[in-house]
Amino acid sequence: MPGTILFDLFHTLLDGADARRDRVVARMGEIVGVDPTAMVYAYHDSWRERLVRWSAEETVRRLARRLGGRPSADQVRRAAALRLELASWLLNSAPSSTLVTLDGLRAQGWRLGLVSNATAEVAEAWPSCGLSRRFDVAVFSCVAGVAKPEPGIYLAAVAQLGVAPQDCVFVGDGADGELAGAAAVGLSVVRTAEFTDRSRVWPGPVVGSLAELSESLAGRVVPQRGASAA
């Protein structure tokens, strides 16, 4: 019988648009009066803090001050609004093939969950995007206060779904050590190489696209557990 699949978000269901994000962050730096390139570097360096602690406005305020800026409340608001706009655009940019696959899995009886290392603006934009209605549960690191590969974020998702980790498949591209983290709590693991090929991070089952995953699961070929990270 179909069970439960937990998906990563960026580089799994949709592209991360990293270059576009950096351009937006540079523009945010201009708005708050700091060097745009330095703002991009500071944004990358604060990755872990942004994933589990800061709102979009707090991110702008803290990073601007680290770079010697003293932005006004209006500058902070305008810069943060750009990041929210980008998050909304990203969440609505999932390929039609992704949506078709998710709809097909749900039609087969699979329950779908999302486990994402994501900043606050992504969680804020999530309810209004087309992807959201295709998932039974969505757990974001910025809300859970814990990020992959820590066990707590996976366990939060399976708890909300009311299932055991051993009855779930986790599908992700492999960033942030997420595949090893999923395996460590008992999830079956599949790496997807549709948007980026991180073949060095996981030697276990891999699909070239989500369409391949759908075909595999439709044939009741559930990937084996127990692979270990390279």
C-alpha positions in Angstrom: 0.0 0.0 0.0 1.2 3.6 -0.6 2.7 5.2 2.4 4.4 8.6 3.1 7.0 10.5 1.2 8.9 13.5 2.7 10.4 15.9 0.2 13.1 18.5 0.3 12.1 21.7 -1.4 14.9 23.6 -3.1 16.9 21.8 -5.8 14.4 18.9 -5.4 11.0 20.2 -6.3 12.2 23.4 -7.8 15.4 25.2 -8.7 17.1 27.3 -6.0 17.7 30.3 -8.4 20.9 31.1 -6.5 22.2 33.7 -8.9 18.8 35.6 -8.8 18.8 35.4 -5.0 22.3 37.0 -4.9 21.1 39.8 -7.2 18.2 40.5 -4.9 20.4 40.5 -1.8 22.8 42.9 -3.5 19.8 45.2 -4.2 18.8 44.9 -0.5 22.3 46.1 0.4 21.8 49.2 -1.8 18.5 50.0 -0.2 19.9 49.9 3.3 23.1 51.8 2.4 25.8 49.2 2.6 28.1 47.7 0.0 26.0 45.3 -2.1 28.8 42.7 -2.6 29.5 42.8 1.2 25.8 42.3 1.8 25.8 39.1 -0.4 28.8 37.7 1.5 27.3 38.5 4.8 24.0 36.9 3.7 25.9 33.6 2.9 27.9 33.7 6.1 24.7 34.0 8.2 23.1 31.0 6.6 22.6 28.9 9.7 21.3 31.8 11.8 18.8 32.7 9.1 17.6 29.2 8.8 16.5 28.8 12.4 16.3 32.2 14.1 15.8 35.5 12.1 12.8 37.0 10.4 13.4 38.7 7.0 13.4 42.1 8.6 15.7 41.1 11.4 18.1 39.6 8.8 18.3 42.9 7.0 18.7 44.9 10.1 21.4 42.7 11.6 23.4 42.3 8.4 23.3 46.0 7.6 24.6 46.8 11.1 27.4 44.3 10.8 28.5 46.1 7.7 28.4 49.5 9.4 24.9 50.6 8.2 22.2 52.2 10.3 19.1 51.6 8.2 15.8 53.2 8.9 12.7 51.2 9.6 11.4 52.0 6.2 14.6 50.9 4.5 14.5 47.6 6.4 10.9 47.1 5.4 11.6 47.8 1.7 14.6 45.5 1.6 12.8 42.7 3.4 9.9 43.0 1.0 12.2 42.2 -1.9 13.2 39.0 -0.3 9.6 38.0 0.3 8.8 38.8 -3.3 11.6 36.5 -4.4 10.4 33.7 -2.1 6.9 34.0 -3.6 8.3 33.9 -7.1 10.5 30.8 -6.3 7.6 28.9 -4.8 5.5 29.5 -7.8 8.2 28.5 -10.2 7.9 24.7 -9.8 8.0 23.0 -13.2 4.7 21.6 -14.4 6.3 18.2 -14.4 6.8 18.5 -10.6 3.2 19.4 -10.1 2.0 16.5 -12.3 4.2 14.1 -10.3 2.9 15.3 -6.9 -0.7 15.1 -8.1 -0.1 11.6 -9.4 1.4 10.4 -6.2 -1.5 11.8 -4.2 -4.0 10.1 -6.6 -2.2 6.8 -5.9 -2.8 7.3 -2.2 0.6 8.6 -1.0 0.7 11.1 1.8 3.2 13.9 1.1 5.2 16.0 3.6 7.8 18.7 3.1 11.0 19.1 5.2 12.8 22.2 4.2 15.8 24.2 5.4 14.3 27.6 4.7 14.3 31.1 5.9 11.3 33.0 7.3 10.1 34.6 4.1 9.7 31.1 2.5 7.5 29.9 5.3 5.5 33.2 5.0 4.9 32.8 1.3 4.2 29.0 1.4 0.5 29.1 2.2 -0.4 31.1 -0.9 1.6 29.0 -3.5 0.3 26.2 -5.6 2.7 23.7 -4.1 1.3 24.0 -0.6 -2.1 22.4 -1.3 -0.3 19.3 -2.5 1.2 18.6 0.9 -0.3 17.2 4.1 2.4 18.7 6.2 5.2 21.2 5.7 8.0 21.7 8.3 10.4 24.6 7.8 13.6 25.0 9.8 12.8 28.7 10.5 9.6 27.6 12.3 10.8 24.3 13.9 14.0 26.0 15.2 16.1 23.1 13.9 17.6 22.4 10.5 18.6 19.4 8.5 20.5 17.2 9.1 19.4 17.4 12.8 17.0 14.6 13.7 14.4 16.9 15.1 13.2 18.4 11.9 12.5 15.0 10.3 10.9 13.7 13.5 8.6 16.8 13.6 7.3 16.0 10.2 6.6 12.3 10.9 5.0 13.2 14.2 2.6 15.6 12.5 1.8 12.9 10.0 1.3 10.3 12.7 3.6 7.7 11.1 6.9 6.0 12.0 10.1 7.1 10.3 10.5 3.5 9.0 7.3 3.9 7.0 8.5 7.0 5.1 10.7 7.7 2.1 12.8 10.9 2.0 13.6 12.5 -1.3 16.2 15.2 -1.7 19.1 16.4 -3.7 21.6 15.9 -0.8 22.5 19.4 0.3 23.2 20.1 4.0 23.8 16.4 4.7 20.1 15.9 4.6 20.2 12.3 3.1 22.5 10.9 5.8 20.4 12.8 8.4 17.2 11.2 7.1 18.7 7.7 7.1 20.0 8.2 10.6 16.4 8.5 11.9 15.2 5.5 9.9 13.8 7.0 6.7 14.4 5.3 3.4 16.3 7.6 1.2 16.3 8.5 -2.5 18.6 11.2 -4.0 17.2 13.2 -7.0 19.6 14.7 -9.6 17.0 16.6 -11.5 18.3 20.1 -10.6 21.7 19.3 -9.3 23.8 16.2 -9.2 25.4 15.6 -5.8 26.5 12.1 -6.5 29.4 12.3 -4.1 27.2 12.8 -1.1 25.1 9.7 -1.3 25.8 6.3 -2.9 22.3 4.9 -2.5 19.3 5.0 -4.9 19.0 7.9 -7.2 16.4 9.1 -9.7 17.1 11.6 -12.6 13.7 13.2 -12.2 10.6 13.1 -10.0 8.8 11.4 -12.8 11.2 8.4 -12.4 10.3 8.3 -8.7 6.6 8.2 -9.5 7.1 5.3 -11.8 9.2 3.5 -9.3 6.7 3.9 -6.4 3.8 3.1 -8.7 5.5 -0.3 -9.2 5.9 -0.7 -5.5 9.7 -0.6 -5.7 10.4 1.2 -2.5 14.1 2.1 -2.1 16.2 0.1 0.4 17.1 1.7 3.7 20.5 1.7 5.3 22.8 3.3 2.7 25.5 5.4 4.3 27.0 8.7 3.3 30.2 8.6 1.3 
